Amino acid sequence: MYDYRHETDESLFYQVSLDDENAFEEIYNRYWAKLYSQAFKRIKDTEAAREIVQDVFTSFWLHRHDRIIETS
């Protein structure tokens, strides 16, 4: 299996748009904790913050062909 840890976010987003589940997993691993931290900081509810992050990643996967993601 290819090691995605050294890929840029842009490269990973492109790979996800091509249905690469491993690239999606790498993005998930990179950003889950950061997204969770931000959600929890705002709503102060562990379970709700987890659900929000899950919804973000679910939406990202479901709409991977429809979105152009730009990073800075």
N, C-alpha and C positions, 0 to 999 in steps of 0.2 A: 504494500500500500504506500502511496505517495505521502511524503511528509509536508503538510501544508503550513507548518508553524512559521516558515520563513517567507511565505507569500504575503504580498501587500493586500490591504483591504480591497483595493480596486480589482486586483486579480481574483480574489475570492468571490467578490460580488459577481464578476463576470462568469466564473465557474458555476456559481449557484444558478445563474440565469440559464445555464446549459444542463440543469438538473443534477448537478454534482452534490450528492448528499454529504460527502466527506468535507467539501468546502463549506457547506452550511454548518456542519458540526464544528468546524474550526471557528467560524464567526460566532456561533453560539458560545463556545468555550471562552472566546476572547471577551465577549461583551455581556454575558449573563450577569455577572457580579456587579458590573458598573451600572447596568440598567436597573437591577434590583435595588442597589444602593440609592439611586436617584428616586425611584418609585417609593421606597420605604421612607426616605427623608421627607417626602411630601405628604404621604398619607398615614404614616405611623401604624401600619397594619401589615404584619408579616404575610398572612395568607393572601390578602388583596394585592400586595406588591408582587408576590409570586405569580398570581393570576394575570396581572397586567403584563409582566415580562413574557409569560407564556403566550399571551395574546399577540404581543408584538412579534415574537418569532414565528408564530403560526401564520400571521398575516404576511410576514416577509416571505415565507415559503410558498404560501398559496398564490401570491401575486408576483412571484419571481420573474415571470415572463413579461409582466406589464409595466414594471417600474425601471426607471433609469436612476441609479444611485450615484450621486456625486459626493466625493469626499474632499476635505481640505486639510 
